[in-house]
Amino acid sequence: MNILHFLTPKSEVAYLYDDFSLRQALEKMEYHQYSAIPVITREGEYVGVITEGDLLWDIKNHNFQNLRQTEEQPLSEIHRRTHATAVRINTSIEDLVVSAMSQNFVPVVDDRNMFIGIVKRKEIIRYCYQLAFPDRLIDENGISVKDTVSR
Protein backbone atom coordinates (compact mmCIF):
# COMPACT_ATOMS: atom_id res chain seq x y z
CA MET A 1 0.00 0.00 0.00
CA ASN A 2 1.32 3.41 -1.01
CA ILE A 3 0.96 6.31 1.44
CA LEU A 4 -0.53 8.44 -1.35
CA HIS A 5 -3.68 6.40 -0.70
CA PHE A 6 -3.95 8.21 2.66
CA LEU A 7 -2.78 11.65 1.54
CA THR A 8 -4.86 14.76 2.11
CA PRO A 9 -3.38 17.07 -0.56
CA LYS A 10 -1.96 20.49 0.23
CA SER A 11 -4.91 22.13 -1.53
CA GLU A 12 -7.21 20.69 1.17
CA VAL A 13 -4.94 21.39 4.16
CA ALA A 14 -4.78 24.55 6.25
CA TYR A 15 -1.20 25.66 6.80
CA LEU A 16 0.77 28.72 7.83
CA TYR A 17 3.56 30.58 6.10
CA ASP A 18 6.69 31.10 8.17
CA ASP A 19 6.40 34.87 7.72
CA PHE A 20 2.94 34.98 9.32
CA SER A 21 2.61 36.71 12.66
CA LEU A 22 1.75 34.98 15.89
CA ARG A 23 -1.69 36.61 15.72
CA GLN A 24 -2.32 35.30 12.19
CA ALA A 25 -1.38 31.82 13.40
CA LEU A 26 -3.74 32.05 16.37
CA GLU A 27 -6.60 33.22 14.20
CA LYS A 28 -6.13 30.54 11.54
CA MET A 29 -5.80 27.79 14.14
CA GLU A 30 -8.91 29.03 15.94
CA TYR A 31 -10.89 29.21 12.70
CA HIS A 32 -10.00 25.61 11.76
CA GLN A 33 -10.09 24.43 15.40
CA TYR A 34 -6.59 22.95 15.10
CA SER A 35 -4.18 22.34 17.94
CA ALA A 36 -1.25 21.94 15.51
CA ILE A 37 -0.69 23.12 11.95
CA PRO A 38 2.05 22.76 9.29
CA VAL A 39 4.34 25.71 8.56
CA ILE A 40 5.84 26.24 5.10
CA THR A 41 7.82 28.91 3.27
CA ARG A 42 6.25 31.07 0.57
CA GLU A 43 8.03 28.81 -1.93
CA GLY A 44 6.24 25.77 -0.47
CA GLU A 45 9.13 24.20 1.43
CA TYR A 46 8.18 22.38 4.63
CA VAL A 47 9.45 24.14 7.78
CA GLY A 48 7.75 22.22 10.58
CA VAL A 49 4.65 22.13 12.74
CA ILE A 50 3.59 24.74 15.26
CA THR A 51 1.26 23.94 18.15
CA GLU A 52 -1.03 25.89 20.43
CA GLY A 53 1.47 25.23 23.18
CA ASP A 54 4.30 26.80 21.18
CA LEU A 55 2.20 29.94 20.70
CA LEU A 56 1.13 30.09 24.34
CA TRP A 57 4.70 29.71 25.61
CA ASP A 58 5.83 32.47 23.27
CA ILE A 59 3.07 34.80 24.51
CA LYS A 60 4.06 34.04 28.10
CA ASN A 61 7.79 34.46 27.49
CA HIS A 62 7.35 37.80 25.73
CA ASN A 63 4.84 39.01 28.30
CA PHE A 64 2.52 40.37 25.62
CA GLN A 65 -0.05 42.64 27.26
CA ASN A 66 -2.55 42.59 24.40
CA LEU A 67 -3.26 40.75 21.19
CA ARG A 68 -2.11 43.65 19.02
CA GLN A 69 1.48 43.09 20.20
CA THR A 70 1.42 39.57 18.75
CA GLU A 71 1.09 41.07 15.26
CA GLU A 72 4.79 42.00 15.44
CA GLN A 73 6.00 38.50 16.37
CA PRO A 74 6.82 36.40 13.25
CA LEU A 75 6.39 32.63 13.38
CA SER A 76 10.00 32.21 12.28
CA GLU A 77 11.10 33.52 15.69
CA ILE A 78 8.86 31.23 17.76
CA HIS A 79 10.55 28.23 19.36
CA ARG A 80 8.83 25.02 18.28
CA ARG A 81 8.89 22.27 20.87
CA THR A 82 7.46 19.67 18.50
CA HIS A 83 9.71 18.38 15.76
CA ALA A 84 7.29 16.67 13.39
CA THR A 85 9.55 15.13 10.81
CA ALA A 86 7.96 14.92 7.39
CA VAL A 87 7.89 11.69 5.41
CA ARG A 88 8.33 11.15 1.69
CA ILE A 89 5.83 9.42 -0.56
CA ASN A 90 7.97 6.27 -0.68
CA THR A 91 7.89 5.87 3.12
CA SER A 92 6.70 2.45 4.25
CA ILE A 93 3.34 2.02 5.96
CA GLU A 94 5.20 0.71 9.01
CA ASP A 95 7.26 3.90 9.30
CA LEU A 96 4.15 6.00 8.70
CA VAL A 97 2.37 4.27 11.59
CA VAL A 98 5.35 4.91 13.88
CA SER A 99 5.35 8.61 12.95
CA ALA A 100 1.61 8.88 13.56
CA MET A 101 1.93 7.44 17.06
CA SER A 102 3.26 10.75 18.37
CA GLN A 103 1.37 13.28 16.26
CA ASN A 104 -2.17 13.80 14.93
CA PHE A 105 -0.97 14.09 11.36
CA VAL A 106 2.17 13.30 9.43
CA PRO A 107 3.43 15.94 6.96
CA VAL A 108 4.40 14.61 3.52
CA VAL A 109 7.04 16.20 1.28
CA ASP A 110 8.50 15.50 -2.13
CA ASP A 111 12.18 14.94 -2.94
CA ARG A 112 12.84 18.71 -2.77
CA ASN A 113 11.26 19.00 0.72
CA MET A 114 8.22 20.73 -0.80
CA PHE A 115 5.08 20.24 1.28
CA ILE A 116 2.52 18.17 -0.64
CA GLY A 117 0.02 17.33 2.10
CA ILE A 118 -0.61 15.36 5.26
CA VAL A 119 -1.65 11.91 6.34
CA LYS A 120 -4.15 12.07 9.19
CA ARG A 121 -3.77 9.61 12.04
CA LYS A 122 -7.50 8.91 11.69
CA GLU A 123 -6.93 7.52 8.18
CA ILE A 124 -4.12 5.27 9.37
CA ILE A 125 -6.25 3.93 12.22
CA ARG A 126 -9.13 3.35 9.77
CA TYR A 127 -6.80 1.34 7.51
CA CYS A 128 -5.52 -0.75 10.45
CA TYR A 129 -9.11 -1.32 11.64
CA GLN A 130 -10.13 -2.57 8.21
CA LEU A 131 -7.17 -4.97 8.19
CA ALA A 132 -8.03 -6.25 11.66
CA PHE A 133 -11.80 -6.46 11.07
CA PRO A 134 -12.35 -7.03 7.33
CA ASP A 135 -15.98 -8.11 7.85
CA ARG A 136 -17.05 -4.83 9.44
CA LEU A 137 -18.00 -1.54 7.84
CA ILE A 138 -17.20 1.86 9.27
CA ASP A 139 -18.70 5.16 8.20
CA GLU A 140 -16.82 8.36 7.30
CA ASN A 141 -16.69 9.29 11.00
CA GLY A 142 -15.03 6.00 11.91
CA ILE A 143 -18.12 4.50 13.55
CA SER A 144 -18.71 0.78 13.08
CA VAL A 145 -22.07 0.52 11.34
CA LYS A 146 -22.58 -3.22 10.80
CA ASP A 147 -21.04 -6.51 9.88
CA THR A 148 -20.81 -7.16 6.15
CA VAL A 149 -21.25 -10.88 6.68
CA SER A 150 -24.73 -11.89 7.78
CA ARG A 151 -24.88 -14.19 10.73
C-alpha positions as CSV (number, residue, x, y, z in Angstrom):
1,M,0.0,0.0,0.0
2,N,1.3,3.4,-1.0
3,I,1.0,6.3,1.4
4,L,-0.5,8.4,-1.4
5,H,-3.7,6.4,-0.7
6,F,-4.0,8.2,2.7
7,L,-2.8,11.7,1.5
8,T,-4.9,14.8,2.1
9,P,-3.4,17.1,-0.6
10,K,-2.0,20.5,0.2
11,S,-4.9,22.1,-1.5
12,E,-7.2,20.7,1.2
13,V,-4.9,21.4,4.2
14,A,-4.8,24.6,6.2
15,Y,-1.2,25.7,6.8
16,L,0.8,28.7,7.8
17,Y,3.6,30.6,6.1
18,D,6.7,31.1,8.2
19,D,6.4,34.9,7.7
20,F,2.9,35.0,9.3
21,S,2.6,36.7,12.7
22,L,1.7,35.0,15.9
23,R,-1.7,36.6,15.7
24,Q,-2.3,35.3,12.2
25,A,-1.4,31.8,13.4
26,L,-3.7,32.1,16.4
27,E,-6.6,33.2,14.2
28,K,-6.1,30.5,11.5
29,M,-5.8,27.8,14.1
30,E,-8.9,29.0,15.9
31,Y,-10.9,29.2,12.7
32,H,-10.0,25.6,11.8
33,Q,-10.1,24.4,15.4
34,Y,-6.6,22.9,15.1
35,S,-4.2,22.3,17.9
36,A,-1.3,21.9,15.5
37,I,-0.7,23.1,11.9
38,P,2.0,22.8,9.3
39,V,4.3,25.7,8.6
40,I,5.8,26.2,5.1
41,T,7.8,28.9,3.3
42,R,6.2,31.1,0.6
43,E,8.0,28.8,-1.9
44,G,6.2,25.8,-0.5
45,E,9.1,24.2,1.4
46,Y,8.2,22.4,4.6
47,V,9.5,24.1,7.8
48,G,7.7,22.2,10.6
49,V,4.6,22.1,12.7
50,I,3.6,24.7,15.3
51,T,1.3,23.9,18.1
52,E,-1.0,25.9,20.4
53,G,1.5,25.2,23.2
54,D,4.3,26.8,21.2
55,L,2.2,29.9,20.7
56,L,1.1,30.1,24.3
57,W,4.7,29.7,25.6
58,D,5.8,32.5,23.3
59,I,3.1,34.8,24.5
60,K,4.1,34.0,28.1
61,N,7.8,34.5,27.5
62,H,7.4,37.8,25.7
63,N,4.8,39.0,28.3
64,F,2.5,40.4,25.6
65,Q,-0.1,42.6,27.3
66,N,-2.5,42.6,24.4
67,L,-3.3,40.8,21.2
68,R,-2.1,43.7,19.0
69,Q,1.5,43.1,20.2
70,T,1.4,39.6,18.8
71,E,1.1,41.1,15.3
72,E,4.8,42.0,15.4
73,Q,6.0,38.5,16.4
74,P,6.8,36.4,13.2
75,L,6.4,32.6,13.4
76,S,10.0,32.2,12.3
77,E,11.1,33.5,15.7
78,I,8.9,31.2,17.8
79,H,10.5,28.2,19.4
80,R,8.8,25.0,18.3
81,R,8.9,22.3,20.9
82,T,7.5,19.7,18.5
83,H,9.7,18.4,15.8
84,A,7.3,16.7,13.4
85,T,9.6,15.1,10.8
86,A,8.0,14.9,7.4
87,V,7.9,11.7,5.4
88,R,8.3,11.2,1.7
89,I,5.8,9.4,-0.6
90,N,8.0,6.3,-0.7
91,T,7.9,5.9,3.1
92,S,6.7,2.4,4.2
93,I,3.3,2.0,6.0
94,E,5.2,0.7,9.0
95,D,7.3,3.9,9.3
96,L,4.1,6.0,8.7
97,V,2.4,4.3,11.6
98,V,5.3,4.9,13.9
99,S,5.4,8.6,12.9
100,A,1.6,8.9,13.6
101,M,1.9,7.4,17.1
102,S,3.3,10.7,18.4
103,Q,1.4,13.3,16.3
104,N,-2.2,13.8,14.9
105,F,-1.0,14.1,11.4
106,V,2.2,13.3,9.4
107,P,3.4,15.9,7.0
108,V,4.4,14.6,3.5
109,V,7.0,16.2,1.3
110,D,8.5,15.5,-2.1
111,D,12.2,14.9,-2.9
112,R,12.8,18.7,-2.8
113,N,11.3,19.0,0.7
114,M,8.2,20.7,-0.8
115,F,5.1,20.2,1.3
116,I,2.5,18.2,-0.6
117,G,0.0,17.3,2.1
118,I,-0.6,15.4,5.3
119,V,-1.7,11.9,6.3
120,K,-4.2,12.1,9.2
121,R,-3.8,9.6,12.0
122,K,-7.5,8.9,11.7
123,E,-6.9,7.5,8.2
124,I,-4.1,5.3,9.4
125,I,-6.3,3.9,12.2
126,R,-9.1,3.4,9.8
127,Y,-6.8,1.3,7.5
128,C,-5.5,-0.7,10.4
129,Y,-9.1,-1.3,11.6
130,Q,-10.1,-2.6,8.2
131,L,-7.2,-5.0,8.2
132,A,-8.0,-6.2,11.7
133,F,-11.8,-6.5,11.1
134,P,-12.3,-7.0,7.3
135,D,-16.0,-8.1,7.8
136,R,-17.1,-4.8,9.4
137,L,-18.0,-1.5,7.8
138,I,-17.2,1.9,9.3
139,D,-18.7,5.2,8.2
140,E,-16.8,8.4,7.3
141,N,-16.7,9.3,11.0
142,G,-15.0,6.0,11.9
143,I,-18.1,4.5,13.5
144,S,-18.7,0.8,13.1
145,V,-22.1,0.5,11.3
146,K,-22.6,-3.2,10.8
147,D,-21.0,-6.5,9.9
148,T,-20.8,-7.2,6.2
149,V,-21.2,-10.9,6.7
150,S,-24.7,-11.9,7.8
151,R,-24.9,-14.2,10.7
